[in-house]
Amino acid sequence: MKQSTDRILTTHTGSLPRTAPMLAQLRARRAGQAVDEAAFRKEVTSAVTETVNRQIRCGVDVVNDGEQGKPDYSTYIRDRLTGFDGEPVIMRGARDQAEFPDYAQAQPGQGRPSGPACNGPISWKDFSATQRDLDNLAAAIKAHPPAGEAFMTAVSPGQAARFMPNRYYKSHEDYLHALAAVLADEYKAIADAGFILQVDCPDLASGWNNQHRNLSVPEFVKVVEMHVEVLNNAVKDIPADRMRLHLCWGNYEGPHNHDIPLADIIRPVLKARPAGLSFEGANPRHAHEWRVFETVKLPAGKVLIPGVLDSTTNFIEHPELVADRICQYAKLVGRENVIAGSDCGFATAAEGSRIFPTIAWAKLSAMSEGTRIASKRLW
């Protein structure tokens, strides 16, 4: 990742509102309706180009494809890999849902099924889908060159395992290693194409809320350490400065009063090879955690990408507040080691986002204005 020496750069977490034609195509595919594949691919190419252009117009420096052609950020691999023909299971509720059942009952995702379970050996069946993603992003940034670089997201082994339960491998660890061995091909392809690889790792924080909700903090930290070790092995051949890792506690508007504190997991997370660390820093439960870096020293070569936009609310952050948030981190870890981002994606699933598309774009514009204010303060 290229660091700026004269201003704060902007980026986001990955998913952005799908274009209306793209959303219609994704709905039809997921519903099992017949979709003309050539028309679908053409629409993805068009949507990616439009999304890159909109990011640039909003002042985003480090852009991506907005995950336009993917139904979501984690189970998209169900269509690309073998071994995922098992029956879904009912997902466990989060810790805060257990405490607030009236809230839980009102949620549209309450009692929702997982993605398909793993019921066979994992291997590639459609690696060409990854190549099409790369080609679409390359074409889009050629048509609309960003001020900075381009990145592409990919699910981590631990996150894939959360939403697609294991019914085949003899242990959770074996399942992770099997996922990592195959996903490593996607990771390498993204880096080889010249893009920054963002590995999405909500499992390192949000996993505490549901999948591992019965573990103690020390027990969960051991899970984090193991997931990081598996990930590090999968990306061992990719330069650290060509990668970033996204950490989050669940991109939903809810109590979050049982989220594991960043302070409890930051040390094992910082042992992950990716140089960039993207994490929630704007929502009411985690906005205070910039203070973690008063006592935790940022390792050399690491870059923080704190969320300065809350991705669960239609409030548009004031640019002065964005600037304040940026400066809090910059004063602790150095202005050159901070890139402004969003807490999480604005459309982590193609359907179901509670952020209106026009507001998502307005929030990104507010972030860009806030970074200009912060840059004047810091330089």
ZAZA-527480 format. One record per residue (C-alpha): residue in three letters; x, z, y. Coordinates in nm, 2 decimals. Layout:
residues N
R	resn	xx	zz	yy
R	ALA	X	Z	Y;
...
//
This chain:
residues 379
R	resn	xx	zz	yy
R	MET	0.00	0.00	0.00;
R	LYS	0.13	-0.09	0.34;
R	GLN	0.13	0.20	0.58;
R	SER	0.07	0.16	0.95;
R	THR	0.33	0.29	1.20;
R	ASP	0.12	0.23	1.51;
R	ARG	-0.24	0.31	1.43;
R	ILE	-0.48	0.45	1.17;
R	LEU	-0.60	0.19	0.92;
R	THR	-0.95	0.18	0.78;
R	THR	-1.09	0.11	0.43;
R	HIS	-1.38	0.24	0.22;
R	THR	-1.44	0.34	-0.14;
R	GLY	-1.55	0.02	-0.30;
R	SER	-1.92	-0.05	-0.35;
R	LEU	-2.11	-0.20	-0.06;
R	PRO	-2.47	-0.32	-0.03;
R	ARG	-2.53	-0.63	-0.24;
R	THR	-2.67	-0.93	-0.07;
R	ALA	-3.04	-0.99	-0.13;
R	PRO	-2.99	-1.29	-0.36;
R	MET	-2.72	-1.10	-0.55;
R	LEU	-2.94	-0.80	-0.60;
R	ALA	-3.22	-1.02	-0.73;
R	GLN	-2.98	-1.18	-0.98;
R	LEU	-2.85	-0.84	-1.10;
R	ARG	-3.20	-0.70	-1.15;
R	ALA	-3.30	-0.99	-1.36;
R	ARG	-2.99	-0.97	-1.58;
R	ARG	-3.02	-0.60	-1.64;
R	ALA	-3.39	-0.64	-1.72;
R	GLY	-3.29	-0.89	-1.99;
R	GLN	-3.45	-1.19	-1.82;
R	ALA	-3.30	-1.53	-1.86;
R	VAL	-3.06	-1.61	-1.58;
R	ASP	-2.88	-1.93	-1.52;
R	GLU	-2.51	-1.83	-1.56;
R	ALA	-2.38	-2.11	-1.34;
R	ALA	-2.62	-2.01	-1.06;
R	PHE	-2.53	-1.64	-1.11;
R	ARG	-2.16	-1.71	-1.07;
R	LYS	-2.21	-1.93	-0.77;
R	GLU	-2.41	-1.65	-0.61;
R	VAL	-2.13	-1.39	-0.68;
R	THR	-1.88	-1.62	-0.51;
R	SER	-2.10	-1.66	-0.20;
R	ALA	-2.18	-1.28	-0.19;
R	VAL	-1.82	-1.18	-0.21;
R	THR	-1.72	-1.42	0.07;
R	GLU	-2.01	-1.29	0.29;
R	THR	-1.91	-0.93	0.21;
R	VAL	-1.55	-0.97	0.30;
R	ASN	-1.64	-1.14	0.63;
R	ARG	-1.88	-0.85	0.72;
R	GLN	-1.61	-0.59	0.65;
R	ILE	-1.37	-0.77	0.88;
R	ARG	-1.64	-0.79	1.15;
R	CYS	-1.70	-0.42	1.12;
R	GLY	-1.32	-0.36	1.17;
R	VAL	-1.23	-0.27	0.81;
R	ASP	-0.86	-0.33	0.76;
R	VAL	-0.83	-0.29	0.38;
R	VAL	-1.12	-0.48	0.22;
R	ASN	-1.26	-0.56	-0.12;
R	ASP	-1.53	-0.76	-0.29;
R	GLY	-1.79	-0.49	-0.24;
R	GLU	-1.84	-0.49	-0.62;
R	GLN	-2.10	-0.76	-0.56;
R	GLY	-2.12	-0.90	-0.91;
R	LYS	-2.12	-0.57	-1.09;
R	PRO	-2.44	-0.37	-1.17;
R	ASP	-2.25	-0.05	-1.11;
R	TYR	-1.89	0.08	-1.08;
R	SER	-1.85	0.25	-1.42;
R	THR	-2.06	0.09	-1.70;
R	TYR	-1.99	-0.27	-1.59;
R	ILE	-1.75	-0.29	-1.88;
R	ARG	-2.03	-0.27	-2.13;
R	ASP	-2.07	-0.65	-2.08;
R	ARG	-1.70	-0.72	-2.11;
R	LEU	-1.59	-0.51	-2.40;
R	THR	-1.69	-0.48	-2.77;
R	GLY	-1.79	-0.15	-2.92;
R	PHE	-2.08	-0.06	-2.69;
R	ASP	-2.40	-0.14	-2.88;
R	GLY	-2.49	0.23	-2.95;
R	GLU	-2.82	0.39	-2.84;
R	PRO	-2.80	0.56	-2.50;
R	VAL	-2.84	0.94	-2.49;
R	ILE	-3.00	1.16	-2.23;
R	MET	-2.74	1.27	-1.98;
R	ARG	-2.68	1.64	-1.91;
R	GLY	-2.80	1.76	-1.58;
R	ALA	-2.56	1.89	-1.32;
R	ARG	-2.49	2.26	-1.26;
R	ASP	-2.68	2.26	-0.93;
R	GLN	-2.98	2.09	-1.10;
R	ALA	-3.00	2.38	-1.34;
R	GLU	-3.01	2.63	-1.05;
R	PHE	-3.27	2.43	-0.85;
R	PRO	-3.52	2.29	-1.10;
R	ASP	-3.77	2.19	-0.83;
R	TYR	-3.50	1.97	-0.68;
R	ALA	-3.39	1.84	-1.02;
R	GLN	-3.75	1.75	-1.12;
R	ALA	-3.79	1.54	-0.80;
R	GLN	-3.48	1.33	-0.86;
R	PRO	-3.54	0.97	-0.99;
R	GLY	-3.24	1.01	-1.22;
R	GLN	-3.37	1.33	-1.39;
R	GLY	-3.34	1.29	-1.76;
R	ARG	-3.20	0.95	-1.73;
R	PRO	-3.03	0.78	-2.02;
R	SER	-2.65	0.71	-2.03;
R	GLY	-2.51	0.37	-2.07;
R	PRO	-2.48	0.24	-2.43;
R	ALA	-2.28	0.47	-2.66;
R	CYS	-1.96	0.35	-2.81;
R	ASN	-2.03	0.28	-3.17;
R	GLY	-1.74	0.06	-3.27;
R	PRO	-1.38	-0.04	-3.19;
R	ILE	-1.31	-0.13	-2.83;
R	SER	-1.16	-0.47	-2.74;
R	TRP	-1.21	-0.74	-2.49;
R	LYS	-1.48	-0.99	-2.54;
R	ASP	-1.50	-1.14	-2.19;
R	PHE	-1.18	-1.08	-2.00;
R	SER	-1.26	-1.40	-1.81;
R	ALA	-1.51	-1.19	-1.61;
R	THR	-1.22	-0.99	-1.46;
R	GLN	-1.04	-1.32	-1.37;
R	ARG	-1.35	-1.45	-1.20;
R	ASP	-1.36	-1.13	-0.99;
R	LEU	-1.00	-1.18	-0.89;
R	ASP	-1.06	-1.55	-0.81;
R	ASN	-1.36	-1.47	-0.59;
R	LEU	-1.18	-1.21	-0.39;
R	ALA	-0.87	-1.43	-0.35;
R	ALA	-1.09	-1.71	-0.22;
R	ALA	-1.28	-1.48	0.02;
R	ILE	-0.97	-1.34	0.18;
R	LYS	-0.83	-1.69	0.22;
R	ALA	-1.14	-1.79	0.41;
R	HIS	-1.15	-1.46	0.60;
R	PRO	-0.80	-1.30	0.62;
R	PRO	-0.83	-0.92	0.68;
R	ALA	-0.60	-0.73	0.91;
R	GLY	-0.46	-0.53	0.62;
R	GLU	-0.46	-0.58	0.24;
R	ALA	-0.73	-0.62	-0.02;
R	PHE	-0.81	-0.39	-0.31;
R	MET	-1.02	-0.41	-0.62;
R	THR	-1.18	-0.12	-0.81;
R	ALA	-1.17	-0.05	-1.18;
R	VAL	-1.32	0.23	-1.39;
R	SER	-1.09	0.50	-1.53;
R	PRO	-1.09	0.58	-1.90;
R	GLY	-1.23	0.93	-1.83;
R	GLN	-1.51	0.80	-1.61;
R	ALA	-1.61	0.53	-1.86;
R	ALA	-1.63	0.80	-2.13;
R	ARG	-1.86	1.01	-1.92;
R	PHE	-2.14	0.75	-1.89;
R	MET	-2.09	0.58	-2.23;
R	PRO	-2.07	0.86	-2.49;
R	ASN	-1.84	0.84	-2.79;
R	ARG	-2.01	0.79	-3.13;
R	TYR	-1.72	0.62	-3.30;
R	TYR	-1.38	0.77	-3.24;
R	LYS	-1.29	1.10	-3.40;
R	SER	-1.22	1.29	-3.08;
R	HIS	-1.27	1.26	-2.70;
R	GLU	-0.89	1.22	-2.66;
R	ASP	-0.88	0.93	-2.91;
R	TYR	-1.17	0.77	-2.73;
R	LEU	-0.99	0.80	-2.40;
R	HIS	-0.67	0.64	-2.54;
R	ALA	-0.87	0.35	-2.69;
R	LEU	-1.04	0.29	-2.35;
R	ALA	-0.70	0.31	-2.17;
R	ALA	-0.53	0.07	-2.40;
R	VAL	-0.79	-0.20	-2.32;
R	LEU	-0.85	-0.12	-1.96;
R	ALA	-0.48	-0.14	-1.89;
R	ASP	-0.52	-0.52	-1.91;
R	GLU	-0.76	-0.51	-1.62;
R	TYR	-0.55	-0.28	-1.42;
R	LYS	-0.24	-0.50	-1.47;
R	ALA	-0.43	-0.82	-1.38;
R	ILE	-0.55	-0.67	-1.05;
R	ALA	-0.20	-0.56	-0.95;
R	ASP	-0.05	-0.89	-1.07;
R	ALA	-0.30	-1.08	-0.85;
R	GLY	-0.15	-0.90	-0.55;
R	PHE	-0.44	-0.67	-0.49;
R	ILE	-0.42	-0.29	-0.46;
R	LEU	-0.57	-0.14	-0.77;
R	GLN	-0.82	0.14	-0.71;
R	VAL	-0.90	0.34	-1.02;
R	ASP	-1.23	0.52	-0.99;
R	CYS	-1.19	0.88	-1.13;
R	PRO	-1.50	1.09	-1.06;
R	ASP	-1.44	1.25	-1.40;
R	LEU	-1.16	1.45	-1.24;
R	ALA	-1.41	1.64	-1.02;
R	SER	-1.77	1.55	-1.09;
R	GLY	-1.70	1.58	-1.46;
R	TRP	-1.72	1.96	-1.41;
R	ASN	-2.08	1.93	-1.30;
R	ASN	-2.23	1.79	-1.61;
R	GLN	-2.02	1.66	-1.90;
R	HIS	-1.80	1.98	-1.90;
R	ARG	-2.05	2.22	-1.73;
R	ASN	-1.99	2.49	-1.99;
R	LEU	-1.61	2.51	-1.93;
R	SER	-1.43	2.77	-1.72;
R	VAL	-1.22	2.65	-1.43;
R	PRO	-0.89	2.68	-1.63;
R	GLU	-1.04	2.50	-1.92;
R	PHE	-1.16	2.21	-1.70;
R	VAL	-0.82	2.19	-1.53;
R	LYS	-0.67	2.12	-1.88;
R	VAL	-0.93	1.84	-1.91;
R	VAL	-0.81	1.70	-1.58;
R	GLU	-0.45	1.72	-1.68;
R	MET	-0.53	1.53	-2.00;
R	HIS	-0.73	1.26	-1.83;
R	VAL	-0.45	1.21	-1.57;
R	GLU	-0.19	1.19	-1.85;
R	VAL	-0.40	0.91	-2.02;
R	LEU	-0.44	0.73	-1.70;
R	ASN	-0.07	0.75	-1.61;
R	ASN	0.01	0.59	-1.94;
R	ALA	-0.24	0.31	-1.88;
R	VAL	-0.08	0.22	-1.54;
R	LYS	0.28	0.30	-1.62;
R	ASP	0.40	-0.05	-1.55;
R	ILE	0.23	-0.08	-1.21;
R	PRO	0.42	0.03	-0.90;
R	ALA	0.27	0.35	-0.76;
R	ASP	0.24	0.21	-0.41;
R	ARG	0.02	-0.07	-0.54;
R	MET	-0.25	0.18	-0.66;
R	ARG	-0.49	0.43	-0.53;
R	LEU	-0.72	0.68	-0.70;
R	HIS	-1.07	0.77	-0.60;
R	LEU	-1.19	1.13	-0.67;
R	CYS	-1.55	1.25	-0.61;
R	TRP	-1.80	1.52	-0.69;
R	GLY	-2.10	1.29	-0.75;
R	ASN	-2.24	1.05	-0.49;
R	TYR	-2.58	1.21	-0.45;
R	GLU	-2.76	1.41	-0.18;
R	GLY	-2.81	1.75	-0.35;
R	PRO	-2.70	2.11	-0.33;
R	HIS	-2.35	2.06	-0.47;
R	ASN	-2.30	2.44	-0.46;
R	HIS	-2.13	2.44	-0.80;
R	ASP	-1.88	2.16	-0.72;
R	ILE	-1.53	2.26	-0.83;
R	PRO	-1.32	2.33	-0.52;
R	LEU	-1.05	2.07	-0.44;
R	ALA	-0.79	2.35	-0.43;
R	ASP	-0.85	2.41	-0.81;
R	ILE	-0.78	2.05	-0.91;
R	ILE	-0.55	1.91	-0.64;
R	ARG	-0.22	1.98	-0.81;
R	PRO	-0.29	1.80	-1.14;
R	VAL	-0.46	1.52	-0.95;
R	LEU	-0.15	1.47	-0.73;
R	LYS	0.04	1.41	-1.06;
R	ALA	-0.14	1.09	-1.11;
R	ARG	0.08	0.79	-1.05;
R	PRO	-0.13	0.61	-0.78;
R	ALA	0.01	0.67	-0.44;
R	GLY	-0.32	0.67	-0.26;
R	LEU	-0.58	0.95	-0.30;
R	SER	-0.93	0.87	-0.19;
R	PHE	-1.17	1.17	-0.18;
R	GLU	-1.48	1.32	-0.02;
R	GLY	-1.40	1.47	0.32;
R	ALA	-1.71	1.42	0.53;
R	ASN	-2.02	1.57	0.35;
R	PRO	-2.13	1.93	0.42;
R	ARG	-1.99	2.06	0.09;
R	HIS	-1.63	1.92	0.12;
R	ALA	-1.57	1.86	0.50;
R	HIS	-1.37	2.19	0.52;
R	GLU	-1.12	2.10	0.25;
R	TRP	-0.87	1.94	0.48;
R	ARG	-0.74	2.30	0.50;
R	VAL	-0.62	2.26	0.14;
R	PHE	-0.32	2.06	0.28;
R	GLU	-0.22	2.36	0.49;
R	THR	-0.08	2.51	0.17;
R	VAL	-0.04	2.21	-0.06;
R	LYS	0.24	1.98	0.04;
R	LEU	0.17	1.61	0.01;
R	PRO	0.43	1.47	-0.23;
R	ALA	0.66	1.20	-0.09;
R	GLY	0.52	0.86	-0.12;
R	LYS	0.16	0.98	-0.14;
R	VAL	-0.11	0.87	0.11;
R	LEU	-0.44	1.04	0.18;
R	ILE	-0.76	0.84	0.22;
R	PRO	-1.01	1.11	0.31;
R	GLY	-1.38	1.03	0.35;
R	VAL	-1.47	1.04	0.72;
R	LEU	-1.82	0.89	0.65;
R	ASP	-2.08	1.07	0.43;
R	SER	-2.20	0.81	0.18;
R	THR	-2.52	1.00	0.10;
R	THR	-2.69	1.01	0.44;
R	ASN	-2.83	0.76	0.69;
R	PHE	-2.69	0.95	0.98;
R	ILE	-2.43	0.74	1.16;
R	GLU	-2.13	0.95	1.23;
R	HIS	-2.03	0.97	1.60;
R	PRO	-1.69	0.80	1.65;
R	GLU	-1.55	1.12	1.81;
R	LEU	-1.64	1.31	1.49;
R	VAL	-1.46	1.05	1.29;
R	ALA	-1.16	1.08	1.51;
R	ASP	-1.16	1.46	1.48;
R	ARG	-1.17	1.43	1.10;
R	ILE	-0.88	1.19	1.09;
R	CYS	-0.67	1.40	1.32;
R	GLN	-0.72	1.71	1.11;
R	TYR	-0.55	1.54	0.82;
R	ALA	-0.29	1.36	1.03;
R	LYS	-0.16	1.68	1.19;
R	LEU	-0.10	1.83	0.84;
R	VAL	0.04	1.54	0.64;
R	GLY	0.16	1.30	0.91;
R	ARG	-0.03	1.02	1.08;
R	GLU	0.14	0.75	0.88;
R	ASN	0.01	0.91	0.56;
R	VAL	-0.36	0.89	0.65;
R	ILE	-0.60	0.60	0.60;
R	ALA	-0.97	0.65	0.70;
R	GLY	-1.23	0.59	0.43;
R	SER	-1.57	0.68	0.31;
R	ASP	-1.67	0.97	0.08;
R	CYS	-1.79	0.73	-0.19;
R	GLY	-1.95	0.39	-0.23;
R	PHE	-2.26	0.29	-0.04;
R	ALA	-2.41	0.12	-0.34;
R	THR	-2.24	0.27	-0.65;
R	ALA	-2.53	0.11	-0.85;
R	ALA	-2.68	-0.22	-0.74;
R	GLU	-3.02	-0.05	-0.73;
R	GLY	-3.10	0.30	-0.62;
R	SER	-2.89	0.34	-0.31;
R	ARG	-3.05	0.56	-0.05;
R	ILE	-2.84	0.42	0.23;
R	PHE	-3.01	0.13	0.41;
R	PRO	-2.77	-0.17	0.41;
R	THR	-2.78	-0.22	0.79;
R	ILE	-2.69	0.15	0.83;
R	ALA	-2.40	0.12	0.59;
R	TRP	-2.25	-0.15	0.80;
R	ALA	-2.31	0.04	1.12;
R	LYS	-2.13	0.35	0.97;
R	LEU	-1.83	0.13	0.89;
R	SER	-1.83	0.01	1.25;
R	ALA	-1.85	0.37	1.37;
R	MET	-1.55	0.45	1.15;
R	SER	-1.35	0.17	1.31;
R	GLU	-1.43	0.29	1.66;
R	GLY	-1.33	0.64	1.55;
R	THR	-0.99	0.53	1.42;
R	ARG	-0.92	0.37	1.76;
R	ILE	-0.99	0.70	1.93;
R	ALA	-0.78	0.89	1.68;
R	SER	-0.49	0.64	1.71;
R	LYS	-0.48	0.69	2.09;
R	ARG	-0.46	1.07	2.03;
R	LEU	-0.19	1.04	1.76;
R	TRP	0.04	0.78	1.91;
//
